[in-house]
């Protein structure tokens, strides 16, 4: 009987560990958005001057409205960096409190890309192709938007940073 209990406990432990999402659970601590933004921005040395806002700003909830229409009470933290020169370059990360909200956060970033596409179609058609090449994805509790020339390097910087 003792042997069966030990086998059962071992199997249960393997099941629990095998179902883990690599530390991206809803209970996982969110990384520093300041440090994450620095890592991602430094991955593309061709970026123009960028303006950054984040959840640590005094007016964070209103600033978040520029990026997403996700209910702000679902947001753990975020950052948004965009070109100060009116170019399409934009990098943003939303960390949601509940991992079940991450697909909704991604949908709002997809909507942001469509909005930017409409803006640049009228404002600066030379930027349209860059917006069309936007990268939007999720990873754990994070929804990410990348519009820049070296999006692969910026995405890799994101992945490297959150895996630490």
DSSP file (Angstrom, degrees, kcal/mol; ACC not computed):
  #  RESIDUE AA STRUCTURE BP1 BP2  ACC     N-H-->O    O-->H-N    N-H-->O    O-->H-N    TCO  KAPPA ALPHA  PHI   PSI    X-CA   Y-CA   Z-CA
    1    1 A X     >        0   0    0      0, 0.0     4,-2.1     0, 0.0     5,-0.2   0.000 360.0 360.0 360.0 -42.8    0.0    0.0    0.0
    2    2 A X  H  >  +     0   0    0      1,-0.2     4,-2.2     2,-0.2     5,-0.2   0.881 360.0  53.0 -60.6 -38.8    2.8    2.4    0.9
    3    3 A X  H  > S+     0   0    0      1,-0.2     4,-2.4     2,-0.2    -1,-0.2   0.883 107.7  51.1 -64.2 -39.8    4.4    1.7   -2.5
    4    4 A X  H  > S+     0   0    0      2,-0.2     4,-2.6     1,-0.2    -2,-0.2   0.890 109.4  50.1 -65.7 -40.0    1.1    2.6   -4.3
    5    5 A X  H  X S+     0   0    0     -4,-2.1     4,-2.7     2,-0.2    -2,-0.2   0.917 111.1  48.7 -64.7 -43.3    0.9    5.9   -2.4
    6    6 A X  H  X S+     0   0    0     -4,-2.2     4,-2.4     2,-0.2    -2,-0.2   0.923 112.9  47.6 -63.0 -43.8    4.4    6.8   -3.3
    7    7 A X  H  X S+     0   0    0     -4,-2.4     4,-2.5     2,-0.2    -2,-0.2   0.906 112.2  50.1 -62.8 -41.4    3.8    5.9   -7.0
    8    8 A X  H  X S+     0   0    0     -4,-2.6     4,-2.5     2,-0.2    -2,-0.2   0.927 111.6  47.5 -63.2 -45.0    0.6    8.0   -6.9
    9    9 A X  H  X S+     0   0    0     -4,-2.7     4,-2.5     2,-0.2    -2,-0.2   0.889 112.4  49.8 -63.8 -40.7    2.3   11.0   -5.4
   10   10 A X  H  X S+     0   0    0     -4,-2.4     4,-2.3     2,-0.2    -1,-0.2   0.920 111.7  48.0 -64.8 -43.2    5.2   10.8   -7.9
   11   11 A X  H  X S+     0   0    0     -4,-2.5     4,-2.3     2,-0.2    -2,-0.2   0.902 111.7  50.4 -63.6 -40.4    2.7   10.6  -10.8
   12   12 A X  H  X S+     0   0    0     -4,-2.5     4,-2.5     2,-0.2    -2,-0.2   0.909 109.5  50.8 -63.9 -42.1    0.8   13.5   -9.4
   13   13 A X  H  X S+     0   0    0     -4,-2.5     4,-2.5     1,-0.2     5,-0.2   0.909 111.2  48.1 -62.4 -42.3    4.0   15.5   -9.1
   14   14 A X  H  X S+     0   0    0     -4,-2.3     4,-2.7     2,-0.2    -1,-0.2   0.890 111.2  51.2 -64.4 -39.6    4.9   14.7  -12.7
   15   15 A X  H  X S+     0   0    0     -4,-2.3     4,-1.3     2,-0.2    -2,-0.2   0.931 111.9  46.0 -63.4 -45.9    1.5   15.7  -13.9
   16   16 A X  H  < S+     0   0    0     -4,-2.5     3,-0.4     1,-0.2     4,-0.3   0.933 116.9  43.9 -63.9 -46.5    1.6   19.0  -12.0
   17   17 A X  H >< S+     0   0    0     -4,-2.5     3,-1.1     1,-0.2    -2,-0.2   0.883 111.3  54.3 -66.6 -38.1    5.1   19.8  -13.3
   18   18 A X  H 3< S+     0   0    0     -4,-2.7    -1,-0.2     1,-0.3    -2,-0.2   0.743 106.4  52.5 -68.6 -23.6    4.3   18.7  -16.8
   19   19 A X  T 3< S+     0   0    0     -4,-1.3    -1,-0.3    -3,-0.4    -2,-0.2   0.437  82.9 119.5 -91.9  -0.3    1.3   21.0  -17.0
   20   20 A X    <   -     0   0    0     -3,-1.1    -3,-0.0    -4,-0.3    -4,-0.0  -0.319  62.4-140.8 -65.4 147.7    3.3   24.0  -16.0
   21   21 A X    >   -     0   0    0     -2,-0.0     3,-0.5     0, 0.0    -1,-0.1  -0.001  54.1 -91.9 -99.9  28.6    3.4   26.9  -18.5
   22   22 A X  T 3  S-     0   0    0      1,-0.2    -2,-0.0     2,-0.1    -3,-0.0   0.801  83.7 -48.9  72.8  29.7    7.0   27.7  -17.8
   23   23 A X  T 3  S+     0   0    0      1,-0.0    -1,-0.2   117,-0.0    -3,-0.0   0.532 109.8 114.0  90.7   5.3    6.5   30.3  -15.1
   24   24 A X    <   +     0   0    0     -3,-0.5    -2,-0.1   116,-0.1    -1,-0.0   0.059  41.9 135.4 -98.5  26.0    3.9   32.3  -17.0
   25   25 A X  S >  S-     0   0    0      1,-0.1     3,-1.6   115,-0.1   116,-0.1  -0.205  73.7-104.4 -70.2 165.8    1.1   31.5  -14.6
   26   26 A X  T 3  S+     0   0    0      1,-0.3    -1,-0.1   114,-0.1    -2,-0.0   0.745 122.7  55.7 -61.9 -22.7   -1.3   34.1  -13.4
   27   27 A X  T 3  S+     0   0    0      2,-0.1    -1,-0.3    71,-0.0     3,-0.1   0.590  82.7 110.6 -86.1 -11.0    0.5   34.0  -10.0
   28   28 A X  S <  S-     0   0    0     -3,-1.6     2,-0.2     1,-0.1    -4,-0.0  -0.339  77.7-108.0 -66.2 144.0    3.9   34.8  -11.6
   29   29 A X        -     0   0    0      1,-0.1     2,-0.2    -2,-0.0    -1,-0.1  -0.517  33.1-116.1 -73.8 137.9    5.4   38.1  -10.8
   30   30 A X        -     0   0    0     -2,-0.2     3,-0.1     1,-0.1    -1,-0.1  -0.502  30.9-116.2 -73.4 140.3    5.4   40.6  -13.7
   31   31 A X        -     0   0    0     -2,-0.2     2,-0.5     1,-0.1    -1,-0.1  -0.251  42.7 -80.9 -69.4 164.1    8.8   41.7  -14.9
   32   32 A X     >  -     0   0    0      1,-0.2     4,-2.6     2,-0.0     5,-0.2  -0.555  35.3-155.5 -67.2 118.5    9.9   45.3  -14.6
   33   33 A X  H  > S+     0   0    0     -2,-0.5     4,-2.6     2,-0.2     5,-0.2   0.846  93.4  56.0 -66.3 -33.0    8.3   47.2  -17.6
   34   34 A X  H  > S+     0   0    0      2,-0.2     4,-2.0     1,-0.2    -1,-0.2   0.962 112.3  40.4 -61.8 -51.2   11.0   49.8  -17.4
   35   35 A X  H  > S+     0   0    0      1,-0.2     4,-2.3     2,-0.2    -2,-0.2   0.891 115.2  52.1 -66.5 -39.4   13.8   47.2  -17.7
   36   36 A X  H  X S+     0   0    0     -4,-2.6     4,-2.6     2,-0.2     5,-0.2   0.921 109.0  50.1 -62.3 -44.0   11.8   45.3  -20.4
   37   37 A X  H  X S+     0   0    0     -4,-2.6     4,-2.8     1,-0.2     5,-0.3   0.910 110.1  50.5 -62.8 -41.0   11.3   48.4  -22.5
   38   38 A X  H  X S+     0   0    0     -4,-2.0     4,-2.1     2,-0.2    -1,-0.2   0.923 111.6  48.1 -61.8 -43.8   15.0   49.3  -22.3
   39   39 A X  H  X S+     0   0    0     -4,-2.3     4,-0.6     2,-0.2    -2,-0.2   0.922 115.5  44.0 -63.3 -44.1   15.9   45.7  -23.4
   40   40 A X  H >< S+     0   0    0     -4,-2.6     3,-0.8     1,-0.2     4,-0.3   0.917 114.1  48.7 -69.8 -42.4   13.5   45.7  -26.3
   41   41 A X  H >< S+     0   0    0     -4,-2.8     3,-1.2     1,-0.2     6,-0.2   0.867 107.9  54.8 -66.0 -35.5   14.3   49.3  -27.5
   42   42 A X  H 3< S+     0   0    0     -4,-2.1    -1,-0.2    -5,-0.3    -2,-0.2   0.654  92.8  73.2 -73.6 -12.7   18.0   48.6  -27.4
   43   43 A X  T << S+     0   0    0     -3,-0.8     2,-0.5    -4,-0.6    -1,-0.2   0.663  96.3  51.8 -75.4 -15.1   17.5   45.6  -29.7
   44   44 A X    X   -     0   0    0     -3,-1.2     3,-1.4    -4,-0.3    -1,-0.2  -0.879  62.2-177.4-124.6  99.5   16.8   47.8  -32.7
   45   45 A X  T 3  S+     0   0    0     -2,-0.5    -1,-0.1     1,-0.3    -3,-0.1   0.483  79.0  67.9 -74.9  -0.9   19.6   50.4  -33.2
   46   46 A X  T 3  S+     0   0    0      2,-0.0    -1,-0.3   104,-0.0     2,-0.0   0.415  71.7 121.5 -96.5   1.9   17.7   52.0  -36.1
   47   47 A X    <   -     0   0    0     -3,-1.4     3,-0.1    -6,-0.2   101,-0.1  -0.348  59.8-130.4 -64.8 143.1   14.8   53.3  -33.9
   48   48 A X        -     0   0    0      1,-0.2     2,-0.1    -2,-0.0    -1,-0.1  -0.154  54.2 -54.3 -75.3-177.0   14.2   57.0  -34.1
   49   49 A X        -     0   0    0     34,-0.1    35,-3.2     1,-0.0    36,-0.5  -0.437  68.4-152.5 -58.4 132.3   13.8   59.0  -30.9
   50   50 A X  E     -A   83   0A   0     33,-0.3     2,-0.4    34,-0.1    33,-0.2  -0.896  13.5-147.7-117.4 141.3   11.1   57.3  -28.9
   51   51 A X  E     -A   82   0A   0     31,-3.2    31,-2.6    -2,-0.4     2,-0.4  -0.885  22.5-160.0-100.1 136.0    8.6   58.6  -26.3
   52   52 A X  E     +A   81   0A   0     -2,-0.4     2,-0.3    29,-0.2    29,-0.2  -0.948  15.6 176.7-124.2 140.8    7.7   56.2  -23.6
   53   53 A X  E     +A   80   0A   0     27,-2.6    27,-2.7    -2,-0.4     2,-0.3  -0.937  12.5 171.9-131.1 157.0    4.7   55.9  -21.2
   54   54 A X  E >   -A   79   0A   0     -2,-0.3     3,-1.9    25,-0.2    25,-0.2  -0.945  50.1 -86.6-156.6 176.2    3.9   53.2  -18.7
   55   55 A X  T 3  S+     0   0    0     23,-2.1     5,-0.2    -2,-0.3     6,-0.1   0.598 118.4  65.7 -66.4 -11.3    1.8   52.0  -15.9
   56   56 A X  T 3  S+     0   0    0     22,-0.3    -1,-0.3     4,-0.1     2,-0.1   0.539  80.0 103.5 -88.2  -6.1    4.2   53.8  -13.5
   57   57 A X  S X  S-     0   0    0     -3,-1.9     3,-1.4     1,-0.1     4,-0.2  -0.417  82.4-119.2 -73.3 152.4    3.2   57.2  -14.9
   58   58 A X  T 3  S+     0   0    0      1,-0.3     3,-0.3     2,-0.1    -1,-0.1   0.864 115.3  39.7 -58.4 -38.3    0.8   59.4  -12.8
   59   59 A X  T 3> S+     0   0    0      1,-0.2     4,-2.4     2,-0.1     3,-0.4  -0.150  78.1 138.4-103.4  37.0   -1.8   59.4  -15.6
   60   60 A X  H <>  +     0   0    0     -3,-1.4     4,-2.7     1,-0.2    -1,-0.2   0.851  65.5  53.1 -56.7 -44.1   -1.3   55.8  -16.5
   61   61 A X  H  > S+     0   0    0     -3,-0.3     4,-1.0     1,-0.2    -1,-0.2   0.913 113.3  43.6 -62.9 -41.9   -4.9   54.8  -17.0
   62   62 A X  H  4 S+     0   0    0     -3,-0.4     4,-0.4     1,-0.2     3,-0.4   0.896 114.0  50.8 -68.7 -39.4   -5.5   57.7  -19.5
   63   63 A X  H >X S+     0   0    0     -4,-2.4     3,-1.5     1,-0.2     4,-0.6   0.869 103.6  59.3 -64.7 -36.7   -2.3   57.1  -21.3
   64   64 A X  H >X S+     0   0    0     -4,-2.7     4,-2.5     1,-0.3     3,-1.3   0.831  92.3  69.1 -60.8 -32.4   -3.2   53.4  -21.6
   65   65 A X  H 3< S+     0   0    0     -4,-1.0    -1,-0.3    -3,-0.4    -2,-0.2   0.731  90.3  61.7 -60.1 -23.3   -6.3   54.5  -23.5
   66   66 A X  H <4 S+     0   0    0     -3,-1.5    -1,-0.3    -4,-0.4    -2,-0.2   0.830 115.0  33.0 -68.6 -31.6   -4.0   55.6  -26.4
   67   67 A X  H << S+     0   0    0     -3,-1.3     2,-0.3    -4,-0.6    -2,-0.2   0.855 127.3   4.2 -91.9 -41.3   -2.8   52.0  -26.8
   68   68 A X     <  -     0   0    0     -4,-2.5    -1,-0.3     2,-0.1    41,-0.1  -0.977  42.3-144.0-151.4 151.6   -5.8   49.8  -25.9
   69   69 A X        +     0   0    0     -2,-0.3     2,-0.1    -3,-0.1    -4,-0.1   0.182  59.7 131.2-104.0  16.4   -9.4   49.8  -24.9
   70   70 A X  S    S-     0   0    0     -6,-0.2     2,-0.1     1,-0.1    -2,-0.1  -0.433  76.8 -93.3 -61.1 138.9   -8.9   46.8  -22.6
   71   71 A X    >   -     0   0    0      1,-0.2     3,-2.1    -2,-0.1     4,-0.3  -0.391  34.1-136.6 -57.3 127.1  -10.5   47.6  -19.2
   72   72 A X  G >  S+     0   0    0      1,-0.3     3,-1.6     2,-0.2    -1,-0.2   0.756  99.0  68.3 -65.0 -24.5   -7.7   49.0  -17.2
   73   73 A X  G 3  S+     0   0    0      1,-0.3    -1,-0.3    24,-0.0    -2,-0.1   0.618  95.3  58.4 -70.9  -8.6   -8.6   47.0  -14.1
   74   74 A X  G <  S+     0   0    0     -3,-2.1    23,-2.7    23,-0.1    24,-0.5   0.531  89.9  93.6 -89.0  -8.9   -7.5   43.9  -16.0
   75   75 A X  E <   - B   0  96A   0     -3,-1.6    21,-0.3    -4,-0.3     3,-0.1  -0.732  47.1-177.9 -94.4 127.0   -4.0   45.4  -16.5
   76   76 A X  E    S-     0   0A   0     19,-3.0     2,-0.3    -2,-0.5    20,-0.2   0.892  73.2 -33.2 -81.5 -47.7   -1.1   44.6  -14.2
   77   77 A X  E     - B   0  95A   0     18,-1.7    18,-3.2     2,-0.0    -1,-0.4  -0.974  61.3-177.6-164.4 165.9    1.3   46.8  -16.0
   78   78 A X  E     - B   0  94A   0     -2,-0.3   -23,-2.1    16,-0.2     2,-0.3  -0.985  11.2-156.3-159.6 163.1    2.2   48.1  -19.4
   79   79 A X  E     -AB  54  93A   0     14,-1.9    14,-2.1    -2,-0.3     2,-0.4  -0.981   4.9-168.7-142.8 152.8    4.6   50.2  -21.5
   80   80 A X  E     -AB  53  92A   0    -27,-2.7   -27,-2.6    -2,-0.3     2,-0.4  -0.981   3.4-176.6-138.7 124.2    4.2   51.9  -24.8
   81   81 A X  E     +AB  52  91A   0     10,-3.0    10,-2.8    -2,-0.4     2,-0.3  -0.991  12.9 171.2-121.7 130.5    7.1   53.5  -26.7
   82   82 A X  E     -AB  51  90A   0    -31,-2.6   -31,-3.2    -2,-0.4     8,-0.2  -0.949  40.9 -80.6-139.7 157.5    6.4   55.3  -30.0
   83   83 A X  E >   -A   50   0A   0      6,-2.1     3,-0.8     4,-0.4   -33,-0.3  -0.323  24.2-156.7 -61.7 129.0    8.3   57.5  -32.4
   84   84 A X  T 3  S+     0   0    0    -35,-3.2    -1,-0.2     1,-0.2   -34,-0.1   0.578  92.9  61.7 -76.2 -10.6    8.7   61.1  -31.3
   85   85 A X  T 3  S-     0   0    0    -36,-0.5    -1,-0.2     2,-0.0     3,-0.1   0.280 118.8-103.4-102.9   8.7    9.1   61.9  -35.0
   86   86 A X  S <  S+     0   0    0     -3,-0.8     2,-0.1     1,-0.2    -2,-0.1   0.626  76.4 136.7  80.2  12.9    5.7   60.8  -36.3
   87   87 A X        -     0   0    0      2,-0.1    -4,-0.4     1,-0.1    -1,-0.2  -0.372  68.6-106.0 -85.5 172.1    7.0   57.6  -37.8
   88   88 A X  S    S+     0   0    0     -2,-0.1    -1,-0.1    -6,-0.1    32,-0.0   0.628  74.6 127.0 -75.4 -14.2    5.3   54.2  -37.4
   89   89 A X        +     0   0    0     -7,-0.1    -6,-2.1    57,-0.1     2,-0.3  -0.182  29.6 155.0 -53.0 127.4    7.7   52.8  -34.9
   90   90 A X  E     -BC  82 147A   0     57,-2.3    57,-2.9    -8,-0.2     2,-0.4  -0.945  21.7-176.5-158.2 132.5    5.9   51.5  -31.9
   91   91 A X  E     +BC  81 146A   0    -10,-2.8   -10,-3.0    -2,-0.3     2,-0.3  -0.999  15.7 166.7-133.2 129.3    6.7   48.9  -29.2
   92   92 A X  E     -BC  80 145A   0     53,-2.6    53,-2.7    -2,-0.4     2,-0.4  -0.996  17.4-169.2-145.5 147.9    4.2   48.0  -26.5
   93   93 A X  E     -BC  79 144A   0    -14,-2.1   -14,-1.9    -2,-0.3     2,-0.5  -0.996   4.3-166.1-137.1 132.0    3.7   45.3  -23.9
   94   94 A X  E     -BC  78 143A   0     49,-2.8    49,-2.5    -2,-0.4     2,-0.6  -0.981   4.4-162.2-115.9 125.5    0.6   44.7  -21.8
   95   95 A X  E     -BC  77 142A   0    -18,-3.2   -19,-3.0    -2,-0.5   -18,-1.7  -0.943  15.4-151.6-103.9 120.2    0.8   42.4  -18.7
   96   96 A X  E     -B   75   0A   0     45,-2.4   -21,-0.2    -2,-0.6     3,-0.1  -0.597  16.2-134.5 -91.7 153.5   -2.6   41.3  -17.6
   97   97 A X  S    S+     0   0    0    -23,-2.7     2,-0.5    -2,-0.2   -22,-0.1   0.892  97.7  41.4 -69.8 -40.8   -3.5   40.4  -14.1
   98   98 A X  S >  S-     0   0    0    -24,-0.5     3,-2.9     1,-0.1     4,-0.2  -0.945  77.0-143.6-115.4 120.5   -5.4   37.2  -15.1
   99   99 A X  G >  S+     0   0    0     -2,-0.5     3,-1.5     1,-0.3     4,-0.3   0.731  97.7  70.7 -56.0 -23.3   -3.8   35.1  -17.9
  100  100 A X  G 3  S+     0   0    0      1,-0.3    -1,-0.3     2,-0.1     3,-0.2   0.647  94.2  57.0 -69.5 -12.4   -7.3   34.4  -19.3
  101  101 A X  G <> S+     0   0    0     -3,-2.9     4,-2.1     1,-0.2    -1,-0.3   0.435  78.7  93.1 -93.8  -0.9   -7.5   38.1  -20.4
  102  102 A X  H <> S+     0   0    0     -3,-1.5     4,-2.4     1,-0.2    -1,-0.2   0.862  82.3  52.3 -66.5 -35.5   -4.3   37.9  -22.5
  103  103 A X  H  > S+     0   0    0     -4,-0.3     4,-2.3    -3,-0.2    -1,-0.2   0.877 109.3  50.7 -68.9 -34.1   -6.2   37.1  -25.8
  104  104 A X  H  > S+     0   0    0     -4,-0.2     4,-1.8     2,-0.2    -2,-0.2   0.903 109.5  50.9 -65.6 -40.1   -8.4   40.1  -25.2
  105  105 A X  H  X S+     0   0    0     -4,-2.1     4,-1.5     1,-0.2    -2,-0.2   0.912 109.8  50.3 -61.9 -42.3   -5.4   42.2  -24.7
  106  106 A X  H  X S+     0   0    0     -4,-2.4     4,-2.4     1,-0.2    -2,-0.2   0.911 106.4  55.4 -62.2 -42.4   -3.9   40.9  -28.0
  107  107 A X  H  X S+     0   0    0     -4,-2.3     4,-2.0     1,-0.2    -1,-0.2   0.876 106.0  51.6 -58.8 -37.3   -7.1   41.7  -29.8
  108  108 A X  H  X S+     0   0    0     -4,-1.8     4,-1.7     2,-0.2    -1,-0.2   0.843 108.6  50.9 -69.8 -31.3   -6.9   45.3  -28.6
  109  109 A X  H  X S+     0   0    0     -4,-1.5     4,-2.0     2,-0.2    -2,-0.2   0.876 107.5  52.9 -71.8 -36.5   -3.3   45.5  -30.0
  110  110 A X  H  X S+     0   0    0     -4,-2.4     4,-2.0     1,-0.2    -2,-0.2   0.908 109.3  50.0 -59.9 -41.0   -4.5   44.1  -33.3
  111  111 A X  H  X S+     0   0    0     -4,-2.0     4,-2.4     1,-0.2    -2,-0.2   0.862 106.4  55.6 -65.1 -35.6   -7.1   46.9  -33.3
  112  112 A X  H  X S+     0   0    0     -4,-1.7     4,-2.7     2,-0.2    -1,-0.2   0.902 106.0  51.2 -62.5 -41.0   -4.3   49.4  -32.5
  113  113 A X  H  X S+     0   0    0     -4,-2.0     4,-2.6     2,-0.2    -2,-0.2   0.928 110.0  49.1 -62.4 -44.6   -2.5   48.2  -35.7
  114  114 A X  H  X S+     0   0    0     -4,-2.0     4,-2.3     2,-0.2    -2,-0.2   0.904 111.6  49.5 -61.8 -41.1   -5.6   48.7  -37.8
  115  115 A X  H  X S+     0   0    0     -4,-2.4     4,-2.3     2,-0.2    -2,-0.2   0.921 111.8  47.8 -63.1 -44.5   -6.0   52.2  -36.3
  116  116 A X  H  X S+     0   0    0     -4,-2.7     4,-2.8     1,-0.2     5,-0.2   0.880 109.3  54.6 -63.8 -37.4   -2.4   53.0  -37.1
  117  117 A X  H  X S+     0   0    0     -4,-2.6     4,-2.0     2,-0.2    -2,-0.2   0.927 109.2  47.1 -61.6 -45.6   -2.8   51.6  -40.6
  118  118 A X  H  X S+     0   0    0     -4,-2.3     4,-1.3     2,-0.2    -2,-0.2   0.906 112.8  50.2 -61.4 -42.2   -5.8   54.0  -41.2
  119  119 A X  H  X S+     0   0    0     -4,-2.3     4,-3.3     1,-0.2     3,-0.4   0.949 113.7  43.1 -62.0 -49.8   -3.8   56.9  -39.8
  120  120 A X  H  X S+     0   0    0     -4,-2.8     4,-1.1     1,-0.2     7,-0.3   0.784 104.2  64.5 -72.4 -26.2   -0.8   56.3  -41.9
  121  121 A X  H  < S+     0   0    0     -4,-2.0     4,-0.3    -5,-0.2    -1,-0.2   0.899 119.5  26.0 -59.5 -38.3   -2.8   55.6  -45.0
  122  122 A X  H  < S+     0   0    0     -4,-1.3    -2,-0.2    -3,-0.4     3,-0.2   0.845 130.9  38.8 -90.4 -39.6   -4.0   59.2  -44.8
  123  123 A X  H  < S-     0   0    0     -4,-3.3    -3,-0.2     1,-0.2     2,-0.2   0.907 133.9  -3.3 -85.0 -46.0   -1.1   60.9  -42.9
  124  124 A X    ><  -     0   0    0     -4,-1.1     3,-2.7    -5,-0.3     4,-0.4  -0.612  55.2-172.4-153.9  83.8    2.1   59.3  -44.3
  125  125 A X  G >  S+     0   0    0      1,-0.3     3,-1.1    -4,-0.3     4,-0.5   0.710  82.2  73.7 -54.9 -21.1    1.6   56.5  -46.9
  126  126 A X  G 3  S+     0   0    0      1,-0.2    -1,-0.3     2,-0.1     4,-0.3   0.708  96.8  50.4 -65.8 -16.6    5.4   55.8  -46.7
  127  127 A X  G <> S+     0   0    0     -3,-2.7     4,-1.9    -7,-0.3     3,-0.2   0.541  84.6  90.2 -95.6  -9.0    4.8   54.2  -43.3
  128  128 A X  H <> S+     0   0    0     -3,-1.1     4,-2.6    -4,-0.4     5,-0.2   0.905  85.2  50.7 -58.3 -47.2    1.9   51.9  -44.4
  129  129 A X  H  > S+     0   0    0     -4,-0.5     4,-1.1     1,-0.2    -1,-0.2   0.871 108.5  53.4 -60.8 -36.6    4.1   48.9  -45.3
  130  130 A X  H  4 S+     0   0    0     -4,-0.3    -1,-0.2    -3,-0.2    -2,-0.2   0.897 110.6  46.1 -65.6 -39.6    5.9   49.2  -41.9
  131  131 A X  H >< S+     0   0    0     -4,-1.9     3,-2.0     1,-0.2    -2,-0.2   0.893 107.6  57.2 -69.1 -39.0    2.6   49.0  -40.1
  132  132 A X  H 3< S+     0   0    0     -4,-2.6    -1,-0.2     1,-0.3    -2,-0.2   0.785 103.2  55.8 -60.7 -25.9    1.4   46.1  -42.2
  133  133 A X  T 3< S+     0   0    0     -4,-1.1    -1,-0.3    -3,-0.2    -2,-0.2   0.255  81.2 140.5 -89.3  11.4    4.5   44.3  -41.1
  134  134 A X    <   -     0   0    0     -3,-2.0     2,-0.5    13,-0.1    13,-0.2  -0.178  45.9-140.4 -56.1 146.6    3.6   44.7  -37.4
  135  135 A X  E     +D  146   0A   0     11,-2.8    11,-2.5     2,-0.0     2,-0.4  -0.962  23.7 174.8-112.4 121.4    4.2   41.8  -35.1
  136  136 A X  E     +D  145   0A   0     -2,-0.5     2,-0.3     9,-0.2     9,-0.2  -0.997  16.3 140.4-127.9 127.9    1.5   41.1  -32.5
  137  137 A X  E     -D  144   0A   0      7,-1.8     7,-3.1    -2,-0.4     2,-0.3  -0.947  38.2-124.6-154.8 171.1    1.7   38.0  -30.2
  138  138 A X  E     -D  143   0A   0     -2,-0.3     2,-0.3     5,-0.2     5,-0.2  -0.912  15.2-177.7-122.4 154.9    1.2   36.7  -26.7
  139  139 A X  E >   -D  142   0A   0      3,-2.4     3,-2.2    -2,-0.3     2,-0.2  -0.848  65.1 -50.9-150.4 111.3    3.5   35.0  -24.3
  140  140 A X  T 3  S-     0   0    0     -2,-0.3   -38,-0.1     1,-0.3  -115,-0.1  -0.429 126.3 -13.0  59.7-123.2    2.1   33.9  -21.0
  141  141 A X  T 3  S+     0   0    0     -2,-0.2   -45,-2.4  -116,-0.1     2,-0.4   0.267 119.4  96.6 -93.0  10.8    0.4   36.9  -19.4
  142  142 A X  E <   -CD  95 139A   0     -3,-2.2    -3,-2.4   -47,-0.2     2,-0.4  -0.853  51.9-164.8-109.4 135.8    1.9   39.3  -21.9
  143  143 A X  E     -CD  94 138A   0    -49,-2.5   -49,-2.8    -2,-0.4     2,-0.4  -0.971  21.5-163.3-112.2 134.4    0.5   40.8  -25.1
  144  144 A X  E     -CD  93 137A   0     -7,-3.1    -7,-1.8    -2,-0.4     2,-0.4  -0.941  17.3-169.3-129.6 139.1    3.1   42.4  -27.3
  145  145 A X  E     -CD  92 136A   0    -53,-2.7   -53,-2.6    -2,-0.4     2,-0.4  -0.996  10.2-179.7-125.0 129.0    3.0   44.8  -30.3
  146  146 A X  E     +CD  91 135A   0    -11,-2.5   -11,-2.8    -2,-0.4     2,-0.4  -0.973  11.0 167.5-133.8 119.8    6.2   45.5  -32.3
  147  147 A X  E     +C   90   0A   0    -57,-2.9   -57,-2.3    -2,-0.4     2,-0.3  -0.915  39.3 101.5-127.5 104.1    6.4   47.9  -35.3
  148  148 A X  S >  S-     0   0    0     -2,-0.4     3,-0.8   -59,-0.2    -2,-0.0  -0.967  79.3 -95.7-168.9 171.5   10.0   48.6  -36.3
  149  149 A X  T 3  S+     0   0    0     -2,-0.3     3,-0.2     1,-0.3     2,-0.2   0.812 119.9  41.8 -70.1 -30.5   12.6   47.6  -38.8
  150  150 A X  T 3>  +     0   0    0      1,-0.2     4,-2.0     2,-0.1     3,-0.4  -0.398  68.1 147.9-114.3  54.7   14.2   44.9  -36.6
  151  151 A X  H <>  +     0   0    0     -3,-0.8     4,-2.7     1,-0.2     5,-0.2   0.830  69.7  57.6 -61.7 -33.7   11.1   43.3  -35.2
  152  152 A X  H  > S+     0   0    0     -3,-0.2     4,-2.2     1,-0.2    -1,-0.2   0.912 108.7  45.9 -63.1 -41.4   12.7   39.9  -35.0
  153  153 A X  H  > S+     0   0    0     -3,-0.4     4,-2.1     2,-0.2    -2,-0.2   0.881 113.4  49.4 -68.5 -37.9   15.5   41.2  -32.8
  154  154 A X  H  X S+     0   0    0     -4,-2.0     4,-2.1     2,-0.2    -2,-0.2   0.903 111.3  49.1 -68.2 -41.1   13.0   43.1  -30.6
  155  155 A X  H  X S+     0   0    0     -4,-2.7     4,-2.7     2,-0.2    -2,-0.2   0.915 110.7  50.7 -63.7 -42.2   10.9   40.0  -30.2
  156  156 A X  H  X S+     0   0    0     -4,-2.2     4,-2.9     1,-0.2    -2,-0.2   0.894 108.5  52.3 -62.0 -39.8   14.0   37.9  -29.3
  157  157 A X  H  X S+     0   0    0     -4,-2.1     4,-2.3     2,-0.2    -1,-0.2   0.899 109.7  49.6 -63.4 -40.1   14.9   40.6  -26.7
  158  158 A X  H  X S+     0   0    0     -4,-2.1     4,-2.6     2,-0.2     5,-0.3   0.965 112.9  46.0 -60.0 -52.7   11.4   40.3  -25.2
  159  159 A X  H  X S+     0   0    0     -4,-2.7     4,-1.3     1,-0.2    -2,-0.2   0.900 113.4  49.0 -59.7 -42.6   11.7   36.5  -25.1
  160  160 A X  H  < S+     0   0    0     -4,-2.9     4,-0.5    -5,-0.2    -1,-0.2   0.914 112.3  49.3 -62.1 -42.7   15.2   36.6  -23.6
  161  161 A X  H >< S+     0   0    0     -4,-2.3     3,-1.1     1,-0.2    -2,-0.2   0.933 112.4  44.1 -67.3 -46.3   14.1   39.1  -21.0
  162  162 A X  H 3< S+     0   0    0     -4,-2.6    -1,-0.2     1,-0.2    -2,-0.2   0.715 107.2  60.8 -75.4 -16.4   11.0   37.3  -19.7
  163  163 A X  T 3<        0   0    0     -4,-1.3    -1,-0.2    -5,-0.3    -2,-0.2   0.582 360.0 360.0 -83.2  -7.4   12.7   33.9  -19.7
  164  164 A X    <         0   0    0     -3,-1.1    -1,-0.2    -4,-0.5    -2,-0.1   0.482 360.0 360.0 -73.7 360.0   15.3   35.2  -17.1
